């Protein structure tokens, strides 16, 4: 048996997002978001589910904070619903919305839990989408004004800020693949959205510095890792394209001030290119204080000229899978983290999301989820490997604190450490909650 210890100052926490847990979609002056609209579109969300009620955390946030405290969490990553702060995206600020997040942050601080705030976790105000959404450069300025409102209101309370969560999902999953709001299937639109998100990120970092905010700011891209199926050059090249499309497209501009040349050349050959204007790349490359990394899965891939724009095929190599049918590929977690260090330097890293969907077995009011525990164990061991290899990881935020609205899958895919009865909103910690509590208390785990 091997023991894997984490540094004494390593931060263990958990994470959620506004639309997935808050509910109260018409309360407190909140405006409509693109997810309110998308979820109401027939066929877009499993079972016709919406986030109207979600976990009712808008009203039950104190209970949620106690779950965090009892677990031993040192920090909590949550997101703010832009439509709660500025209901139509730009213009008048809704004080009731700010007050809600002040109540939440005050409750966290009173219980010794450090807040980490994500400014954008996908709930764009519908009024801005009606004007073009992230395909329009006007949304960039609106986002910066919203961010400034948050910075000023929470000065001294929130020390760690994230501009965007998973920009690949906001752009390509939502505008090329069409699986998330607003549900478009246009590769050029996805490139436009991705670029404008990155410019908005850079402009927000600039404003953060100009305001002299006491704290740190970063971004949280999602990552994956695909190894070539064979040593054939065509398979190696295909995985390089996938890496540039999914990972490098959001890392290179932030850290190096340019897009991956491999991807640029590939897209241009097919008639696509990002809408770069003079000064954009310099803006995107504003120095950040930390990097968020979201990691769930990876695997093996190879070249296939008949597989989409990238001509890349995921190979079913008989990996064990989560109940989401995602490969369990913990070694990819280590590979991503060492790749970041090798290519982008010694930036402080927080694992802002890592977790798995598994159904749990209920037994006399107790919820058993041994497969989730095993998934987490394997990934924390790989994270420990990365630390031992010199990767500058400062903390780990497990996804997710509680079962919630899982986007296009509605309430059918529970990722939580805590079971939620979506009829009564009763919260019940699962076995994995108590396992993670022990990891936090002991500062590590055993194989």
C-alpha positions, 0 to 999 in steps of 0.5 A: 500500500502506498500513501500519497500526501499533498502539501500542507497548504494544498487547498481541497474544495468543491465546485458548482455553477449558478444555473445548475444549482440556484433555481429561483429563475424569476426571483430577485429581479433575475433576467432570462438567460440563454439556458432558460430559453434553450431548456424550453426548446423541445428536444434540447434537454432530456425529459424536458428538464429546466433549471427553473428550480434546480437544487433551490440553492438560492434559498438553501445556500446556508445548508450547502455551506454547512455541507462544505464546512462539515466536509472540511472544504477550505474553498468553494468555487461557485459562479455568478449568474450574469442575468441576476446582476444585470438582467438584460446583460448591459445597463442597470445593475440589480441590487437584489442579485448582488445582495444574494451573492453577498449573503452567500460569500458572507456565509462562506467566510463566516464558516472559514471557506474561501470563495472562488468566483467564476464570472461566466459559467454559460448563462449569458443574458438572453437579451444579449443573445438576441443582439448576436451573443458572443458572435458580436464584439459588443458582448465583450464590452458588456461582459467587462462592465459586468465584471467591473461591477462584481470586482467593485462590489466584492472588493476585499471579500473575494480574492480569486476570480475566474473569467470563463469556465470551459470556453471550448464548451461555450464556443465549439460544443454550443455553436459547432456541435450544437449540444448546448445553448444557443444550439448552433451548428456553424464552425465559423460561428464557433470560431467567432465566439471562441475569439470574442470570449478570449478577447473578453477574458483579456479585457477583463484582466486588464480592467482587474489590473486597472482597478487595483483589485486585491486578489488573483485572476485566471481562466478555467479551460476544459482539457482532454488528452488523446494518445495516438492509436499507433506510431504512424505519423498520420495518427500522431498528426491527427492527435496533434490536431485534436490537441490544438483544437481542444486544448491549444486553441485556448492556451496558446493565445493566453500564454503565447499571444497567438493561435496554434499554427497547426490549427490555423493552417488546417482551418484556413485550408477549409475556409475558416479563420478567427476574426482577429482585429489589430491588438486582439492577440496582445489583449488576450495575452494579458498575464494571469495569476493562475490557471484553472484546469478542468479534466474528466476524460481522454483516450486514444485517437487516430486519423480518419479522413471521413471523420469531420473537419479534423479528420480525427477518430476516437478509438474505442480501446476498451477503457473502463467507462463512467456511467456517462460513457466517458473513458476513465483515463486518469493517466491523461490527467497527469499528461495534461498537467505536465504538458501545461508545465512544459509548454506554458511554464510554472503558472500556479494551477487549480484543478477547478473541476474533476469528477464523474457521473455515477448512479448510486445505490440507495439503502435505507436512506444511505447512498453508496457510490463506490465507483465514484470513489475509485474514479476520484482515487485514481485521479488524485493519485495522478494529480499527486504524480504531477505534483511530484513532477514539479507541476505547480498545483495549488488546489483541487475542486471536486465536481460537484458538491451536489447532484444538479442540472446537468445541462442537456442531460437535465437531472438524469446525470448525477455528479454530486458528492451529495444526493439531492431529491429534486422534489423535496430538495433534501440533501443526503451525503453519499459515501463519496462525500465521507471518503473525500472528507477523510482525504481532506482531513488526512491531507492525502490518500492510500492506494 
